[in-house]
Amino acid sequence: MSRSPESVRPQHSIQLPRYLIVGGLATVSHYSIFLLMISSIAPLPASLAGAAVGTLVSYQGNKRWTFACDRQAPWPGPMLRFCVTAFAYNLGNALMMLLLLDHWQQSPLLMQIISSAGLTLVTYWINRTWTFKHENL
């Protein structure tokens, strides 16, 4: 059974702000690790290490708050889908970082901000429509 556009809009008005808050917390985690490591290792591995920590924060926050539902999906459905989505996000992040590092010699932090911003709404849509789809039924 599909939902009418009217019933979907209120969910977006709740879920998108929550997704952005969880994403903000995950980004703070990501950037904290990135900034701690950037002085001792290259920007790309520092970014990937931060992404791993941010991914854990993001999964827990989105599963428990953004897309939470009384009815849980069968194990390990959402977790596997989230890992695929996070892998795609992190691969996109790494590719964007490589391109920016190679073609635009600016601050690595600025490049990380551009990369994160470019991927946020895409991953919201993927997480809402695929990753946590059972929680949204």
FIROKOL-429218 format. One record per residue: residue in one letter; z, x, y of N, C-alpha, C in turn. Coordinates in steps of 0.1 Angstrom, whole numbers, plus 5000, padded with zeros to 4 digits. Layout:
A_Z_X_Y_Z_X_Y_Z_X_Y
...
//
This chain:
M_5000_5009_4988_5000_5000_5000_5000_5009_5012
S_4991_5006_5022_4990_5014_5034_4998_5008_5045
R_5002_5016_5054_5010_5011_5066_5001_5008_5077
S_5005_4998_5086_4997_4995_5098_5000_5006_5108
P_4991_5008_5117_4993_5019_5128_5006_5016_5135
E_5010_5003_5137_5022_5000_5144_5035_5005_5137
S_5035_5005_5124_5047_5009_5116_5047_5025_5115
V_5036_5031_5117_5035_5046_5116_5040_5052_5130
R_5036_5046_5141_5040_5052_5154_5055_5054_5156
P_5063_5045_5153_5078_5047_5154_5082_5059_5146
Q_5077_5061_5134_5081_5072_5126_5077_5085_5133
H_5065_5086_5138_5060_5098_5146_5069_5101_5158
S_5074_5090_5164_5082_5092_5176_5096_5098_5172
I_5100_5096_5160_5112_5102_5155_5110_5115_5148
Q_5100_5115_5139_5097_5127_5131_5092_5139_5139
L_5083_5137_5148_5077_5148_5155_5087_5156_5163
P_5096_5149_5171_5106_5156_5178_5116_5164_5169
R_5119_5157_5158_5128_5164_5148_5120_5176_5142
Y_5108_5174_5139_5100_5186_5134_5100_5197_5144
L_5098_5194_5156_5098_5204_5167_5112_5211_5168
I_5122_5204_5167_5136_5210_5167_5138_5219_5155
V_5135_5214_5143_5136_5222_5131_5127_5235_5133
G_5115_5232_5138_5106_5244_5140_5111_5254_5150
G_5118_5248_5160_5124_5257_5170_5135_5266_5164
L_5143_5260_5155_5154_5267_5148_5147_5278_5139
A_5137_5273_5132_5130_5283_5123_5123_5294_5130
T_5118_5291_5142_5112_5301_5151_5122_5311_5156
V_5133_5306_5160_5144_5315_5165_5148_5324_5153
S_5149_5319_5141_5152_5327_5130_5141_5338_5128
H_5129_5333_5128_5117_5342_5126_5117_5353_5137
Y_5118_5349_5149_5117_5359_5160_5129_5368_5160
S_5141_5363_5156_5153_5372_5155_5150_5383_5145
I_5145_5380_5134_5142_5390_5124_5131_5399_5129
F_5121_5393_5134_5109_5401_5140_5114_5411_5150
L_5123_5407_5160_5127_5416_5170_5137_5426_5165
L_5145_5423_5155_5154_5432_5149_5146_5443_5142
M_5135_5440_5136_5128_5449_5127_5117_5457_5135
I_5112_5452_5146_5100_5457_5153_5102_5472_5157
S_5115_5476_5159_5117_5490_5164_5117_5499_5152
S_5117_5494_5140_5117_5504_5128_5105_5502_5119
I_5098_5491_5120_5086_5490_5112_5075_5484_5120
A_5063_5484_5115_5051_5479_5122_5052_5464_5125
P_5045_5459_5135_5046_5445_5139_5042_5435_5128
L_5032_5438_5120_5028_5428_5109_5039_5426_5099
P_5045_5437_5093_5055_5435_5083_5068_5428_5089
A_5071_5432_5102_5082_5426_5109_5080_5411_5110
S_5067_5407_5114_5064_5393_5115_5065_5386_5102
L_5060_5392_5091_5061_5386_5078_5075_5384_5073
A_5084_5394_5075_5098_5393_5071_5104_5381_5079
G_5102_5380_5092_5107_5369_5100_5102_5356_5095
A_5089_5355_5091_5083_5343_5086_5090_5338_5073
A_5094_5348_5065_5101_5344_5052_5114_5337_5055
V_5122_5342_5065_5135_5336_5068_5132_5323_5075
G_5123_5323_5084_5119_5310_5091_5115_5299_5082
T_5108_5303_5071_5103_5293_5061_5115_5287_5054
L_5125_5294_5051_5137_5289_5044_5144_5279_5053
V_5145_5282_5066_5152_5274_5076_5144_5261_5077
S_5131_5262_5078_5122_5251_5080_5122_5241_5068
Y_5121_5246_5056_5122_5237_5045_5134_5229_5044
Q_5146_5236_5046_5158_5228_5045_5160_5218_5056
G_5156_5222_5068_5157_5212_5080_5148_5201_5078
N_5135_5203_5074_5126_5192_5073_5129_5183_5061
K_5133_5189_5050_5137_5181_5038_5149_5172_5041
R_5159_5178_5047_5171_5171_5049_5172_5162_5061
W_5163_5165_5071_5165_5157_5084_5152_5151_5089
T_5141_5159_5091_5129_5154_5096_5122_5143_5087
F_5121_5146_5075_5114_5137_5065_5123_5132_5055
A_5136_5131_5058_5146_5127_5048_5144_5112_5044
C_5148_5110_5032_5147_5096_5027_5158_5094_5016
D_5162_5082_5014_5172_5079_5004_5166_5082_4990
R_5154_5080_4988_5147_5082_4976_5141_5096_4975
Q_5146_5104_4966_5141_5118_4965_5129_5118_4956
A_5119_5127_4960_5108_5129_4951_5112_5137_4939
P_5105_5136_4928_5108_5144_4916_5107_5159_4918
W_5117_5166_4913_5118_5180_4914_5106_5186_4906
P_5099_5196_4910_5100_5204_4922_5089_5200_4932
G_5084_5188_4932_5073_5184_4940_5072_5189_4955
P_5082_5184_4963_5081_5188_4977_5083_5203_4979
M_5091_5209_4971_5094_5224_4973_5081_5232_4970
L_5074_5228_4959_5061_5235_4956_5051_5233_4967
R_5050_5220_4971_5040_5217_4982_5044_5224_4995
F_5057_5225_4998_5061_5232_5010_5058_5247_5009
C_5060_5253_4997_5056_5267_4995_5042_5269_4997
V_5033_5260_4993_5019_5262_4995_5016_5261_5010
T_5022_5251_5016_5020_5249_5031_5025_5261_5038
A_5037_5266_5035_5042_5278_5042_5034_5290_5039
F_5029_5291_5027_5020_5303_5024_5008_5302_5033
A_5002_5290_5034_4990_5289_5043_4993_5292_5057
Y_5005_5287_5062_5009_5289_5076_5011_5304_5078
N_5018_5311_5068_5021_5325_5070_5008_5333_5068
L_4999_5329_5060_4986_5336_5059_4978_5334_5072
G_4978_5322_5078_4972_5320_5091_4979_5328_5102
N_4992_5329_5101_5000_5337_5111_4996_5352_5110
A_4995_5357_5097_4991_5371_5095_4977_5374_5100
L_4968_5364_5097_4954_5367_5101_4953_5366_5116
M_4960_5357_5122_4960_5356_5137_4966_5368_5143
M_4977_5373_5138_4983_5386_5142_4973_5397_5141
L_4967_5398_5129_4957_5409_5127_4946_5409_5138
L_4940_5397_5140_4930_5395_5150_4935_5399_5164
L_4946_5394_5167_4951_5396_5181_4955_5411_5182
L_4961_5417_5172_4965_5431_5173_4952_5440_5174
D_4942_5436_5167_4930_5444_5167_4921_5442_5179
H_4921_5430_5185_4911_5427_5196_4918_5425_5210
W_4931_5424_5210_4937_5421_5223_4950_5429_5224
Q_4950_5440_5230_4961_5449_5230_4971_5444_5241
Q_4979_5434_5237_4990_5429_5245_5003_5431_5238
S_5013_5425_5243_5027_5425_5237_5026_5418_5223
P_5032_5425_5213_5033_5418_5200_5040_5405_5200
L_5050_5404_5209_5058_5392_5210_5049_5381_5216
L_5041_5383_5226_5032_5374_5231_5022_5369_5220
M_5017_5379_5213_5008_5375_5202_5014_5366_5191
Q_5027_5369_5188_5034_5361_5179_5036_5347_5184
I_5039_5345_5197_5040_5332_5203_5027_5324_5202
I_5016_5331_5205_5003_5324_5205_5000_5319_5190
S_5003_5328_5181_5001_5325_5167_5009_5313_5162
S_5022_5313_5166_5031_5302_5162_5027_5289_5168
A_5024_5289_5181_5020_5277_5188_5007_5271_5182
G_4998_5280_5178_4985_5275_5173_4986_5268_5159
L_4997_5271_5152_4998_5265_5139_5008_5253_5137
T_5015_5250_5148_5026_5241_5147_5021_5226_5144
L_5012_5221_5151_5008_5207_5149_5000_5205_5136
V_4993_5215_5132_4986_5215_5120_4996_5214_5108
T_5006_5222_5108_5016_5221_5097_5024_5209_5098
Y_5027_5203_5110_5034_5190_5110_5026_5180_5102
W_5013_5179_5105_5004_5169_5098_5004_5171_5083
I_5003_5184_5079_5003_5187_5065_5016_5183_5058
N_5027_5187_5065_5040_5184_5059_5043_5169_5058
R_5039_5162_5069_5041_5148_5069_5033_5140_5059
T_5020_5144_5057_5011_5136_5049_5010_5141_5035
W_5015_5154_5032_5013_5159_5019_5026_5165_5013
T_5032_5174_5020_5044_5181_5015_5055_5171_5012
F_5059_5163_5021_5070_5153_5019_5065_5139_5018
K_5053_5137_5012_5047_5124_5011_5056_5114_5004
H_5063_5118_4993_5071_5108_4986_5083_5104_4994
E_5088_5112_5003_5099_5109_5011_5095_5099_5022
N_5082_5098_5025_5077_5089_5036_5072_5076_5031
L_5072_5074_5018_5067_5061_5012_5077_5049_5016
//
